[in-house]
Amino acid sequence: MSDLSFAEVSARLQQRWPEHKIEPTLERVQRLVELLGDPQKAYPVVHLTGTNGKTSTARMIDTLLREAGLRTGRFTSPHLESVRERITLDGEPISEQRFVEAYEEIAPYLDVVDAEQEHPLTFFEVMTGMAYAVFADAPVDVAVIEVGLGGSWDSTNVADGTVSVITPIAVDHAHLLGADPVTIAGEKSGIIKPGGTTVMAQQSLEVFEVLLRKAAEVGAQVAREGIEFGVVSRALAVGGQVVSIKGLGGEYEDVFIPLHGEYQAHNAATAIAAVEALLGASPETEGRVTTELLQVGFEQVTSPGRMEVVRHSPTIVVDAAHNPHGAEATAATVSEAFQFQPLIGVLGCMKDKDVYGLLEAYEPIMETVVCTRNSFVERSMPAEELGQLAAEVFGEERVLVRPHLIDAIDDAIRLAEENAVALGSGGVLVTGSVITAGEARALLVRKGKGEQ
């Protein structure tokens, strides 16, 4: 029986350096996994980095590998509602009891590392160690690992990916990673490892050059979207889209993806290529990836907090976009998949993001934006400050300020219903950050349905 409760363990973790406070070194986490017996070497790893699309692509890869008969572990971040979501076994978050046990198992080693180092282990470093240990203990057949930030010195990078996946790279965390995609690509290329295969989503030519140079330096094989694999066609369908994908081992036709947005079709192509690379599918071999496997696997794919419809009448969508690149994709998806008349936005952003760029992306599609704030007071932008920025982009008459998220959602619902045009229906989009999406989801999604 554990001596600690889940709440007590969560509190201890939160007392450590938070995720946004970064010291670029692998020294602490390398020492931790060394003391743990290098659990990250006990299974092949599919390692993902990029600016947007990492979590959705990781969930797709995880689901397809499970459909292929493998036992999987998945480590993603940040979480929407519970920290347990970050560590999953066979697609399910580990239980509170297992979470506590995992912490207690590594706690003595945390004390050793903390005592040895100038700075103690961070929250994310401890979570990384827990995840690797849980996966080794399970044991899993393969681990799908999403970086927390960057690549080269992200704590997950103590693992060597059999397959490295790089989703689209744009500017985010500029103060830590660099002010342009090429500089950021140099940092993210650090997950490309000798002898592995690197699956690259569509990038600018300049970014491709950086990634290809790194792959050549370390002797990694390369699969590029638009050349070795890619989306052949896509068509809208009820609840998602139907795609045909050119993979590394052939073409897969008429695969239904229950997710909205062109970017999710590209995420699917990247996920398929990663699974093919891991399982050995190629034009010369039958491999283990078939159209039937993809059709069955993708039917089960979910991506909570990513263009997720959580209520109807009016329709409320939550989305975790938190930078201009992601917001532009969300705006395009809303316009394609829904006919909201009007669309009312609820926006809660982090103050260290390009908030002005977010607002510019949403201005063309939102009739009114309700500015609010999530509970992460240390990092979130005050609603009043966000409202001032929004007024510069939208005009004061299209901006409301409601400091509490529940009030912001209530007002957005009212506006969507009152201003719905004839034969149309209003909608609400809650977005701006992962935290905002998660808190809105907790308020709006009815419990007991098994949503993750």
C-alpha positions as a Markdown table, in Angstrom:
| # | Residue | x | y | z |
|---|---|---|---|---|
| 1 | Met | 0.0 | 0.0 | 0.0 |
| 2 | Ser | 1.4 | 3.4 | -1.0 |
| 3 | Asp | 2.2 | 5.9 | 1.7 |
| 4 | Leu | 1.3 | 8.9 | -0.5 |
| 5 | Ser | -2.0 | 9.8 | -2.2 |
| 6 | Phe | -2.2 | 10.9 | -5.8 |
| 7 | Ala | -2.9 | 14.5 | -4.7 |
| 8 | Glu | 0.2 | 14.4 | -2.5 |
| 9 | Val | 2.4 | 13.2 | -5.4 |
| 10 | Ser | 0.9 | 15.7 | -7.7 |
| 11 | Ala | 1.7 | 18.5 | -5.2 |
| 12 | Arg | 5.3 | 17.3 | -4.8 |
| 13 | Leu | 5.8 | 17.3 | -8.6 |
| 14 | Gln | 4.3 | 20.8 | -8.9 |
| 15 | Gln | 6.8 | 22.1 | -6.3 |
| 16 | Arg | 9.6 | 21.4 | -8.8 |
| 17 | Trp | 10.7 | 23.8 | -11.5 |
| 18 | Pro | 7.8 | 24.1 | -14.0 |
| 19 | Glu | 7.9 | 23.1 | -17.6 |
| 20 | His | 8.4 | 26.7 | -18.9 |
| 21 | Lys | 11.5 | 27.2 | -16.8 |
| 22 | Ile | 14.2 | 25.6 | -18.8 |
| 23 | Glu | 17.9 | 25.0 | -18.3 |
| 24 | Pro | 19.4 | 23.5 | -21.5 |
| 25 | Thr | 21.1 | 20.4 | -20.2 |
| 26 | Leu | 20.6 | 16.7 | -20.2 |
| 27 | Glu | 23.0 | 16.1 | -17.3 |
| 28 | Arg | 20.4 | 15.7 | -14.6 |
| 29 | Val | 18.0 | 13.4 | -16.5 |
| 30 | Gln | 20.9 | 11.4 | -17.8 |
| 31 | Arg | 22.1 | 10.8 | -14.3 |
| 32 | Leu | 18.5 | 9.8 | -13.2 |
| 33 | Val | 18.0 | 7.2 | -16.0 |
| 34 | Glu | 21.5 | 5.9 | -15.3 |
| 35 | Leu | 20.5 | 5.2 | -11.7 |
| 36 | Leu | 17.2 | 3.6 | -12.9 |
| 37 | Gly | 19.1 | 1.2 | -15.2 |
| 38 | Asp | 18.5 | 3.1 | -18.4 |
| 39 | Pro | 14.9 | 2.0 | -18.8 |
| 40 | Gln | 14.6 | 4.0 | -22.1 |
| 41 | Lys | 16.8 | 1.4 | -23.7 |
| 42 | Ala | 14.5 | -1.5 | -23.0 |
| 43 | Tyr | 12.2 | -0.9 | -26.0 |
| 44 | Pro | 12.3 | 0.8 | -29.4 |
| 45 | Val | 11.2 | 4.4 | -29.4 |
| 46 | Val | 9.3 | 6.5 | -31.9 |
| 47 | His | 10.4 | 10.1 | -30.9 |
| 48 | Leu | 8.4 | 13.1 | -32.0 |
| 49 | Thr | 9.3 | 16.8 | -32.2 |
| 50 | Gly | 8.0 | 19.8 | -34.2 |
| 51 | Thr | 6.0 | 22.9 | -33.5 |
| 52 | Asn | 2.4 | 21.8 | -34.1 |
| 53 | Gly | 0.7 | 18.4 | -34.5 |
| 54 | Lys | 3.0 | 16.4 | -32.2 |
| 55 | Thr | 0.3 | 15.1 | -29.8 |
| 56 | Ser | -2.3 | 14.3 | -32.5 |
| 57 | Thr | 0.4 | 12.5 | -34.6 |
| 58 | Ala | 1.6 | 10.6 | -31.5 |
| 59 | Arg | -1.9 | 9.4 | -30.7 |
| 60 | Met | -2.3 | 8.2 | -34.3 |
| 61 | Ile | 1.0 | 6.3 | -34.2 |
| 62 | Asp | 0.0 | 4.8 | -30.9 |
| 63 | Thr | -3.4 | 3.6 | -32.1 |
| 64 | Leu | -2.0 | 2.1 | -35.3 |
| 65 | Leu | 0.7 | 0.2 | -33.5 |
| 66 | Arg | -1.8 | -1.2 | -31.1 |
| 67 | Glu | -4.0 | -2.3 | -34.0 |
| 68 | Ala | -0.9 | -4.0 | -35.4 |
| 69 | Gly | -0.8 | -6.1 | -32.2 |
| 70 | Leu | 1.9 | -4.3 | -30.2 |
| 71 | Arg | 1.7 | -3.1 | -26.6 |
| 72 | Thr | 2.4 | 0.6 | -26.4 |
| 73 | Gly | 3.5 | 3.3 | -24.0 |
| 74 | Arg | 2.9 | 6.9 | -24.9 |
| 75 | Phe | 4.4 | 10.0 | -23.3 |
| 76 | Thr | 2.9 | 13.3 | -24.3 |
| 77 | Ser | 2.6 | 16.8 | -22.9 |
| 78 | Pro | 1.1 | 19.0 | -21.7 |
| 79 | His | -2.0 | 17.4 | -20.3 |
| 80 | Leu | -5.5 | 18.7 | -20.7 |
| 81 | Glu | -7.1 | 17.7 | -17.4 |
| 82 | Ser | -5.0 | 15.2 | -15.4 |
| 83 | Val | -1.3 | 14.7 | -15.3 |
| 84 | Arg | -1.9 | 11.0 | -15.7 |
| 85 | Glu | -2.8 | 11.6 | -19.4 |
| 86 | Arg | 0.9 | 12.1 | -20.0 |
| 87 | Ile | 1.8 | 8.5 | -19.4 |
| 88 | Thr | -0.4 | 5.9 | -21.1 |
| 89 | Leu | -0.3 | 2.2 | -21.5 |
| 90 | Asp | -2.1 | 0.7 | -24.4 |
| 91 | Gly | -3.8 | 4.0 | -25.0 |
| 92 | Glu | -5.1 | 4.5 | -21.5 |
| 93 | Pro | -3.7 | 6.9 | -18.8 |
| 94 | Ile | -2.1 | 5.0 | -16.0 |
| 95 | Ser | -4.2 | 4.8 | -12.9 |
| 96 | Glu | -3.8 | 7.0 | -9.9 |
| 97 | Gln | -2.4 | 4.1 | -7.9 |
| 98 | Arg | 0.2 | 3.2 | -10.6 |
| 99 | Phe | 1.1 | 6.9 | -10.9 |
| 100 | Val | 1.8 | 7.0 | -7.2 |
| 101 | Glu | 3.7 | 3.7 | -7.3 |
| 102 | Ala | 5.9 | 4.9 | -10.2 |
| 103 | Tyr | 6.8 | 8.1 | -8.3 |
| 104 | Glu | 7.6 | 6.2 | -5.1 |
| 105 | Glu | 9.8 | 3.7 | -7.0 |
| 106 | Ile | 12.0 | 6.4 | -8.4 |
| 107 | Ala | 11.8 | 8.8 | -5.4 |
| 108 | Pro | 15.1 | 7.6 | -3.7 |
| 109 | Tyr | 16.9 | 8.2 | -7.0 |
| 110 | Leu | 15.4 | 11.7 | -7.3 |
| 111 | Asp | 17.0 | 12.5 | -3.9 |
| 112 | Val | 20.4 | 11.3 | -5.1 |
| 113 | Val | 20.3 | 13.4 | -8.2 |
| 114 | Asp | 19.0 | 16.5 | -6.5 |
| 115 | Ala | 21.8 | 16.2 | -3.9 |
| 116 | Glu | 24.5 | 15.8 | -6.7 |
| 117 | Gln | 23.4 | 18.6 | -9.0 |
| 118 | Glu | 23.5 | 22.4 | -8.8 |
| 119 | His | 19.8 | 22.5 | -9.5 |
| 120 | Pro | 17.3 | 19.8 | -8.6 |
| 121 | Leu | 15.4 | 17.8 | -11.2 |
| 122 | Thr | 12.6 | 19.7 | -12.9 |
| 123 | Phe | 8.9 | 18.6 | -13.1 |
| 124 | Phe | 9.4 | 17.5 | -16.7 |
| 125 | Glu | 12.6 | 15.6 | -16.0 |
| 126 | Val | 10.9 | 13.6 | -13.2 |
| 127 | Met | 7.9 | 12.9 | -15.4 |
| 128 | Thr | 10.2 | 11.7 | -18.2 |
| 129 | Gly | 12.0 | 9.3 | -15.7 |
| 130 | Met | 8.7 | 8.0 | -14.5 |
| 131 | Ala | 7.4 | 7.4 | -18.0 |
| 132 | Tyr | 10.5 | 5.5 | -19.1 |
| 133 | Ala | 10.5 | 3.4 | -15.9 |
| 134 | Val | 6.7 | 2.6 | -16.3 |
| 135 | Phe | 7.2 | 1.5 | -19.9 |
| 136 | Ala | 10.1 | -0.7 | -19.0 |
| 137 | Asp | 8.2 | -2.3 | -16.1 |
| 138 | Ala | 5.0 | -2.9 | -18.2 |
| 139 | Pro | 6.9 | -4.0 | -20.4 |
| 140 | Val | 5.9 | -2.3 | -23.7 |
| 141 | Asp | 6.8 | -3.4 | -27.2 |
| 142 | Val | 7.3 | 0.2 | -28.3 |
| 143 | Ala | 7.2 | 3.7 | -26.7 |
| 144 | Val | 5.8 | 6.7 | -28.5 |
| 145 | Ile | 7.6 | 9.7 | -27.0 |
| 146 | Glu | 6.8 | 13.4 | -27.6 |
| 147 | Val | 9.4 | 16.0 | -26.7 |
| 148 | Gly | 8.5 | 18.6 | -24.2 |
| 149 | Leu | 10.4 | 21.5 | -25.8 |
| 150 | Gly | 12.9 | 21.6 | -28.6 |
| 151 | Gly | 14.9 | 18.5 | -29.2 |
| 152 | Ser | 18.6 | 18.4 | -28.5 |
| 153 | Trp | 18.4 | 19.1 | -24.8 |
| 154 | Asp | 14.8 | 18.1 | -24.1 |
| 155 | Ser | 14.9 | 15.5 | -21.3 |
| 156 | Thr | 13.2 | 12.9 | -23.5 |
| 157 | Asn | 16.3 | 12.9 | -25.7 |
| 158 | Val | 18.2 | 10.5 | -23.4 |
| 159 | Ala | 16.4 | 7.9 | -25.6 |
| 160 | Asp | 17.5 | 7.1 | -29.1 |
| 161 | Gly | 14.6 | 7.0 | -31.4 |
| 162 | Thr | 14.5 | 4.0 | -33.8 |
| 163 | Val | 12.1 | 6.4 | -35.7 |
| 164 | Ser | 12.3 | 10.1 | -35.3 |
| 165 | Val | 9.3 | 12.1 | -36.4 |
| 166 | Ile | 9.4 | 15.9 | -37.1 |
| 167 | Thr | 6.1 | 17.6 | -37.6 |
| 168 | Pro | 5.8 | 21.0 | -39.2 |
| 169 | Ile | 8.2 | 23.5 | -37.7 |
| 170 | Ala | 7.2 | 27.2 | -37.2 |
| 171 | Val | 8.1 | 29.8 | -34.6 |
| 172 | Asp | 7.1 | 29.1 | -31.0 |
| 173 | His | 9.0 | 29.5 | -27.7 |
| 174 | Ala | 11.2 | 32.0 | -29.6 |
| 175 | His | 12.9 | 33.2 | -26.4 |
| 176 | Leu | 14.2 | 29.6 | -25.9 |
| 177 | Leu | 14.5 | 28.0 | -29.3 |
| 178 | Gly | 15.2 | 30.9 | -31.7 |
| 179 | Ala | 13.4 | 33.5 | -33.7 |
| 180 | Asp | 13.0 | 31.8 | -37.0 |
| 181 | Pro | 12.1 | 28.3 | -38.2 |
| 182 | Val | 15.7 | 27.5 | -39.5 |
| 183 | Thr | 17.2 | 28.2 | -36.1 |
| 184 | Ile | 14.5 | 26.2 | -34.4 |
| 185 | Ala | 15.0 | 23.3 | -36.8 |
| 186 | Gly | 18.6 | 23.1 | -35.8 |
| 187 | Glu | 17.5 | 22.5 | -32.2 |
| 188 | Lys | 14.8 | 20.0 | -33.1 |
| 189 | Ser | 17.1 | 18.1 | -35.4 |
| 190 | Gly | 18.8 | 16.8 | -32.2 |
| 191 | Ile | 16.4 | 13.9 | -32.0 |
| 192 | Ile | 17.7 | 12.5 | -35.3 |
| 193 | Lys | 19.9 | 9.5 | -34.3 |
| 194 | Pro | 22.5 | 7.4 | -36.0 |
| 195 | Gly | 21.1 | 4.3 | -37.8 |
| 196 | Gly | 17.5 | 5.5 | -37.3 |
| 197 | Thr | 14.9 | 6.6 | -39.7 |
| 198 | Thr | 13.6 | 10.2 | -39.7 |
| 199 | Val | 10.1 | 10.9 | -41.0 |
| 200 | Met | 9.7 | 14.6 | -41.9 |
| 201 | Ala | 6.3 | 16.2 | -42.3 |
| 202 | Gln | 6.1 | 19.0 | -44.9 |
| 203 | Gln | 8.5 | 21.8 | -44.2 |
| 204 | Ser | 9.9 | 24.9 | -45.9 |
| 205 | Leu | 12.9 | 24.2 | -48.2 |
| 206 | Glu | 15.2 | 25.9 | -45.7 |
| 207 | Val | 14.0 | 23.8 | -42.8 |
| 208 | Phe | 14.3 | 20.6 | -44.9 |
| 209 | Glu | 17.9 | 21.5 | -45.7 |
| 210 | Val | 18.7 | 21.7 | -41.9 |
| 211 | Leu | 17.1 | 18.4 | -41.2 |
| 212 | Leu | 18.6 | 16.6 | -44.1 |
| 213 | Arg | 22.1 | 17.9 | -43.3 |
| 214 | Lys | 21.7 | 16.5 | -39.7 |
| 215 | Ala | 20.4 | 13.1 | -41.0 |
| 216 | Ala | 23.4 | 12.9 | -43.4 |
| 217 | Glu | 25.8 | 13.7 | -40.6 |
| 218 | Val | 24.6 | 10.9 | -38.4 |
| 219 | Gly | 23.7 | 8.4 | -41.1 |
| 220 | Ala | 19.9 | 8.3 | -40.6 |
| 221 | Gln | 17.5 | 7.2 | -43.4 |
| 222 | Val | 15.0 | 9.8 | -44.4 |
| 223 | Ala | 11.3 | 9.8 | -45.5 |
| 224 | Arg | 9.9 | 13.2 | -46.6 |
| 225 | Glu | 6.3 | 14.2 | -46.9 |
| 226 | Gly | 5.7 | 15.3 | -50.5 |
| 227 | Ile | 8.4 | 12.9 | -51.8 |
| 228 | Glu | 8.5 | 9.5 | -50.2 |
| 229 | Phe | 5.0 | 9.8 | -48.7 |
| 230 | Gly | 2.1 | 12.2 | -48.6 |
| 231 | Val | -1.6 | 12.9 | -48.9 |
| 232 | Val | -3.0 | 11.9 | -52.3 |
| 233 | Ser | -6.5 | 13.1 | -51.8 |
| 234 | Arg | -9.0 | 14.1 | -49.1 |
| 235 | Ala | -12.7 | 14.7 | -49.0 |
| 236 | Leu | -15.0 | 16.0 | -46.2 |
| 237 | Ala | -17.2 | 13.4 | -44.5 |
| 238 | Val | -19.6 | 13.5 | -41.7 |
| 239 | Gly | -17.6 | 13.7 | -38.5 |
| 240 | Gly | -14.2 | 14.0 | -40.3 |
| 241 | Gln | -12.7 | 13.2 | -43.6 |
| 242 | Val | -11.8 | 10.4 | -46.1 |
| 243 | Val | -8.2 | 10.4 | -47.3 |
| 244 | Ser | -6.0 | 8.5 | -49.6 |
| 245 | Ile | -2.4 | 8.3 | -48.6 |
| 246 | Lys | 0.8 | 7.4 | -50.4 |
| 247 | Gly | 2.9 | 5.5 | -47.9 |
| 248 | Leu | 6.4 | 4.0 | -47.9 |
| 249 | Gly | 4.9 | 0.6 | -48.8 |
| 250 | Gly | 2.2 | 1.6 | -51.2 |
| 251 | Glu | -1.0 | 3.6 | -51.5 |
| 252 | Tyr | -3.8 | 3.3 | -49.0 |
| 253 | Glu | -7.2 | 4.4 | -50.3 |
| 254 | Asp | -10.5 | 5.5 | -48.7 |
| 255 | Val | -9.3 | 5.7 | -45.0 |
| 256 | Phe | -11.8 | 7.6 | -42.8 |
| 257 | Ile | -10.3 | 9.8 | -40.2 |
| 258 | Pro | -12.7 | 11.0 | -37.5 |
| 259 | Leu | -10.9 | 14.4 | -37.1 |
| 260 | His | -11.4 | 17.7 | -38.8 |
| 261 | Gly | -8.9 | 19.7 | -40.7 |
| 262 | Glu | -6.5 | 19.4 | -43.6 |
| 263 | Tyr | -3.6 | 19.4 | -41.1 |
| 264 | Gln | -5.0 | 16.2 | -39.6 |
| 265 | Ala | -4.8 | 14.5 | -43.0 |
| 266 | His | -1.1 | 15.5 | -43.1 |
| 267 | Asn | -0.6 | 14.3 | -39.5 |
| 268 | Ala | -2.2 | 11.0 | -40.6 |
| 269 | Ala | 0.2 | 10.6 | -43.5 |
| 270 | Thr | 3.2 | 11.3 | -41.2 |
| 271 | Ala | 1.9 | 8.8 | -38.6 |
| 272 | Ile | 1.5 | 6.1 | -41.3 |
| 273 | Ala | 5.0 | 6.6 | -42.6 |
| 274 | Ala | 6.4 | 6.4 | -39.0 |
| 275 | Val | 4.5 | 3.1 | -38.4 |
| 276 | Glu | 5.8 | 1.8 | -41.7 |
| 277 | Ala | 9.3 | 2.8 | -40.9 |
| 278 | Leu | 9.1 | 1.0 | -37.5 |
| 279 | Leu | 7.4 | -2.2 | -38.8 |
| 280 | Gly | 9.5 | -2.5 | -42.0 |
| 281 | Ala | 6.9 | -1.7 | -44.7 |
| 282 | Ser | 8.4 | -0.9 | -48.0 |
| 283 | Pro | 7.6 | -1.4 | -51.7 |
| 284 | Glu | 9.8 | -4.5 | -51.6 |
| 285 | Thr | 8.1 | -6.2 | -48.7 |
| 286 | Glu | 4.5 | -6.8 | -47.7 |
| 287 | Gly | 5.3 | -5.4 | -44.3 |
| 288 | Arg | 2.7 | -5.3 | -41.5 |
| 289 | Val | 0.8 | -2.2 | -42.6 |
| 290 | Thr | -2.3 | -2.7 | -44.8 |
| 291 | Thr | -5.3 | -0.5 | -45.8 |
| 292 | Glu | -7.5 | -2.6 | -43.6 |
| 293 | Leu | -5.3 | -2.1 | -40.6 |
| 294 | Leu | -5.3 | 1.7 | -41.2 |
| 295 | Gln | -9.1 | 1.8 | -41.7 |
| 296 | Val | -9.7 | -0.1 | -38.5 |
| 297 | Gly | -7.0 | 1.8 | -36.6 |
| 298 | Phe | -8.0 | 5.3 | -37.6 |
| 299 | Glu | -11.7 | 4.7 | -36.7 |
| 300 | Gln | -10.5 | 4.6 | -33.1 |
| 301 | Val | -8.3 | 7.7 | -33.2 |
| 302 | Thr | -9.2 | 10.6 | -31.0 |
| 303 | Ser | -7.5 | 13.9 | -30.3 |
| 304 | Pro | -9.0 | 15.5 | -27.3 |
| 305 | Gly | -8.8 | 19.3 | -27.2 |
| 306 | Arg | -7.9 | 19.5 | -30.9 |
| 307 | Met | -10.9 | 20.8 | -32.9 |
| 308 | Glu | -13.1 | 18.7 | -30.5 |
| 309 | Val | -16.9 | 19.2 | -30.5 |
| 310 | Val | -17.9 | 19.1 | -26.8 |
| 311 | Arg | -21.5 | 20.4 | -26.9 |
| 312 | His | -24.3 | 21.0 | -29.3 |
| 313 | Ser | -27.1 | 23.6 | -29.6 |
| 314 | Pro | -25.1 | 25.7 | -30.0 |
| 315 | Thr | -22.0 | 23.8 | -31.1 |
| 316 | Ile | -19.0 | 24.4 | -28.9 |
| 317 | Val | -15.6 | 23.4 | -30.2 |
| 318 | Val | -12.4 | 23.4 | -28.0 |
| 319 | Asp | -9.0 | 23.7 | -29.5 |
| 320 | Ala | -5.5 | 23.9 | -28.0 |
| 321 | Ala | -3.9 | 26.1 | -30.7 |
| 322 | His | -1.5 | 28.4 | -28.9 |
| 323 | Asn | 0.7 | 30.0 | -31.6 |
| 324 | Pro | -0.1 | 31.8 | -34.9 |
| 325 | His | 0.8 | 28.7 | -37.0 |
| 326 | Gly | -1.6 | 26.5 | -35.1 |
| 327 | Ala | -4.3 | 29.3 | -35.0 |
| 328 | Glu | -4.2 | 29.7 | -38.8 |
| 329 | Ala | -4.8 | 25.9 | -39.2 |
| 330 | Thr | -7.6 | 26.1 | -36.7 |
| 331 | Ala | -9.2 | 29.0 | -38.4 |
| 332 | Ala | -9.0 | 27.2 | -41.8 |
| 333 | Thr | -10.5 | 24.1 | -40.3 |
| 334 | Val | -13.5 | 25.9 | -38.6 |
| 335 | Ser | -14.3 | 27.6 | -41.9 |
| 336 | Glu | -14.1 | 24.3 | -43.8 |
| 337 | Ala | -15.8 | 21.9 | -41.4 |
| 338 | Phe | -18.5 | 24.2 | -40.0 |
| 339 | Gln | -20.9 | 26.9 | -41.2 |
| 340 | Phe | -21.2 | 28.9 | -38.0 |
| 341 | Gln | -23.2 | 32.1 | -38.4 |
| 342 | Pro | -21.9 | 33.7 | -36.3 |
| 343 | Leu | -18.8 | 32.2 | -34.7 |
| 344 | Ile | -18.1 | 33.6 | -31.2 |
| 345 | Gly | -14.6 | 33.1 | -29.9 |
| 346 | Val | -13.5 | 32.5 | -26.3 |
| 347 | Leu | -9.8 | 33.2 | -25.9 |
| 348 | Gly | -7.5 | 32.6 | -23.0 |
| 349 | Cys | -3.7 | 32.9 | -23.8 |
| 350 | Met | -0.3 | 32.6 | -22.2 |
| 351 | Lys | 1.5 | 35.9 | -22.0 |
| 352 | Asp | 4.8 | 34.5 | -23.3 |
| 353 | Lys | 3.2 | 33.6 | -26.6 |
| 354 | Asp | 2.7 | 35.7 | -29.8 |
| 355 | Val | -0.8 | 36.7 | -28.7 |
| 356 | Tyr | -1.1 | 39.4 | -31.3 |
| 357 | Gly | -0.5 | 36.9 | -34.0 |
| 358 | Leu | -3.1 | 34.6 | -32.6 |
| 359 | Leu | -5.7 | 37.4 | -32.6 |
| 360 | Glu | -4.8 | 38.2 | -36.2 |
| 361 | Ala | -5.4 | 34.6 | -37.3 |
| 362 | Tyr | -8.9 | 34.5 | -35.7 |
| 363 | Glu | -10.1 | 38.0 | -36.6 |
| 364 | Pro | -11.5 | 37.0 | -40.0 |
| 365 | Ile | -13.6 | 34.2 | -38.7 |
| 366 | Met | -14.9 | 35.4 | -35.3 |
| 367 | Glu | -17.7 | 37.9 | -35.1 |
| 368 | Thr | -17.0 | 38.6 | -31.4 |
| 369 | Val | -14.1 | 37.5 | -29.2 |
| 370 | Val | -14.6 | 37.1 | -25.4 |
| 371 | Cys | -11.3 | 37.5 | -23.7 |
| 372 | Thr | -10.8 | 35.5 | -20.5 |
| 373 | Arg | -8.1 | 33.9 | -18.4 |
| 374 | Asn | -7.3 | 30.3 | -17.5 |
| 375 | Ser | -6.3 | 29.3 | -13.9 |
| 376 | Phe | -2.5 | 29.2 | -14.7 |
| 377 | Val | -2.1 | 32.7 | -13.2 |
| 378 | Glu | 1.7 | 32.7 | -13.3 |
| 379 | Arg | 1.8 | 32.4 | -17.1 |
| 380 | Ser | -1.7 | 33.4 | -18.4 |
| 381 | Met | -2.3 | 36.9 | -19.8 |
| 382 | Pro | -4.8 | 38.9 | -17.7 |
| 383 | Ala | -8.2 | 39.1 | -19.4 |
| 384 | Glu | -8.1 | 42.9 | -19.4 |
| 385 | Glu | -4.7 | 43.0 | -21.1 |
| 386 | Leu | -5.8 | 40.4 | -23.6 |
| 387 | Gly | -8.9 | 42.6 | -24.3 |
| 388 | Gln | -6.8 | 45.6 | -25.0 |
| 389 | Leu | -4.8 | 43.7 | -27.6 |
| 390 | Ala | -8.0 | 42.2 | -29.1 |
| 391 | Ala | -9.5 | 45.7 | -29.4 |
| 392 | Glu | -6.5 | 46.7 | -31.6 |
| 393 | Val | -7.2 | 43.8 | -33.9 |
| 394 | Phe | -11.0 | 43.4 | -33.8 |
| 395 | Gly | -12.1 | 46.9 | -32.8 |
| 396 | Glu | -13.6 | 47.6 | -29.4 |
| 397 | Glu | -17.2 | 46.8 | -30.5 |
| 398 | Arg | -16.3 | 43.2 | -31.2 |
| 399 | Val | -14.5 | 42.5 | -27.9 |
| 400 | Leu | -15.9 | 41.4 | -24.5 |
| 401 | Val | -13.8 | 40.9 | -21.4 |
| 402 | Arg | -14.8 | 38.2 | -18.8 |
| 403 | Pro | -12.1 | 37.3 | -16.3 |
| 404 | His | -13.6 | 33.9 | -15.4 |
| 405 | Leu | -13.7 | 31.2 | -18.0 |
| 406 | Ile | -17.2 | 29.9 | -17.1 |
| 407 | Asp | -18.6 | 33.4 | -17.5 |
| 408 | Ala | -16.9 | 33.9 | -20.8 |
| 409 | Ile | -18.3 | 30.6 | -22.2 |
| 410 | Asp | -21.8 | 31.5 | -20.9 |
| 411 | Asp | -21.7 | 34.9 | -22.7 |
| 412 | Ala | -20.3 | 33.3 | -25.9 |
| 413 | Ile | -23.2 | 30.8 | -25.9 |
| 414 | Arg | -25.7 | 33.6 | -25.4 |
| 415 | Leu | -24.2 | 35.6 | -28.3 |
| 416 | Ala | -24.1 | 32.6 | -30.6 |
| 417 | Glu | -27.8 | 31.9 | -29.9 |
| 418 | Glu | -29.1 | 35.5 | -30.1 |
| 419 | Asn | -27.2 | 36.4 | -33.3 |
| 420 | Ala | -27.7 | 33.1 | -35.2 |
| 421 | Val | -28.9 | 34.0 | -38.7 |
| 422 | Ala | -31.9 | 32.5 | -40.5 |
| 423 | Leu | -31.3 | 28.9 | -41.6 |
| 424 | Gly | -27.9 | 29.1 | -39.9 |
| 425 | Ser | -26.6 | 28.4 | -36.4 |
| 426 | Gly | -24.1 | 30.1 | -34.2 |
| 427 | Gly | -21.1 | 28.4 | -32.8 |
| 428 | Val | -18.4 | 28.9 | -30.1 |
| 429 | Leu | -14.7 | 28.2 | -30.4 |
| 430 | Val | -12.8 | 28.1 | -27.1 |
| 431 | Thr | -9.0 | 28.3 | -27.7 |
| 432 | Gly | -5.8 | 30.1 | -27.0 |
| 433 | Ser | -3.8 | 27.6 | -25.0 |
| 434 | Val | -3.8 | 23.9 | -24.0 |
| 435 | Ile | -4.7 | 24.9 | -20.4 |
| 436 | Thr | -7.7 | 26.9 | -21.6 |
| 437 | Ala | -8.9 | 24.1 | -23.8 |
| 438 | Gly | -8.4 | 21.6 | -21.0 |
| 439 | Glu | -10.3 | 23.7 | -18.5 |
| 440 | Ala | -13.1 | 24.4 | -20.9 |
| 441 | Arg | -13.3 | 20.7 | -21.7 |
| 442 | Ala | -13.6 | 19.9 | -18.0 |
| 443 | Leu | -16.5 | 22.3 | -17.7 |
| 444 | Leu | -18.3 | 21.1 | -20.8 |
| 445 | Val | -17.7 | 17.4 | -21.3 |
| 446 | Arg | -20.0 | 15.2 | -19.4 |
| 447 | Lys | -18.1 | 12.8 | -17.2 |
| 448 | Gly | -18.5 | 9.1 | -17.3 |
| 449 | Lys | -18.2 | 8.6 | -21.0 |
| 450 | Gly | -14.6 | 7.5 | -21.0 |
| 451 | Glu | -13.2 | 10.5 | -22.7 |
| 452 | Gln | -9.5 | 11.0 | -22.2 |
